[in-house]
Amino acid sequence: MTPLTSEPLHVLFVCLYNRQRSATAERIFSKETTLDVRSAGVSADALVRVNARMLDWADVVFVMEDALARAIARDFPASPALQRLVSLDIPDDYLFLDPRLVELLRERTRPHLERLLAERGDTTAE
């Protein structure tokens, strides 16, 4: 089915180092044509560190744990993205592309993605 909107939903996944959880999420969700996906970490040692521009770009920001939401709020206290944070409650217990992590990511993001896409008039969420 062709999406009704031409602009994909901008989705940002955030974990601590951008090596395991958020990188896995970016890899698996970037294949969906209704989504434009990026990932980042909050640590100074992250492969890609979250910044204000990313937060402004994102329609939704999925953080892996509540502590990451607090870190974003601390580092970017005036960001409108703080209203678009969703904690997935996925601990840092998984390796990149771990099948259990992939399953958790799909299970915990699907309701949010379906709702956001439906609000935009796009019914092709997977």
Secondary structure, 3 states (H helix, E strand, C coil): CCCCCCCCEEEEEEECCCCCHHHHHHHHHCCCCCEEEEEEECCCCCCCECCHHHHHHCCEEEECCHHHHHHHHHHCCCCHHHHHEEECCCCCCCCCCCHHHHHHHHHHHHHHHHHHHHHCCCCCCC
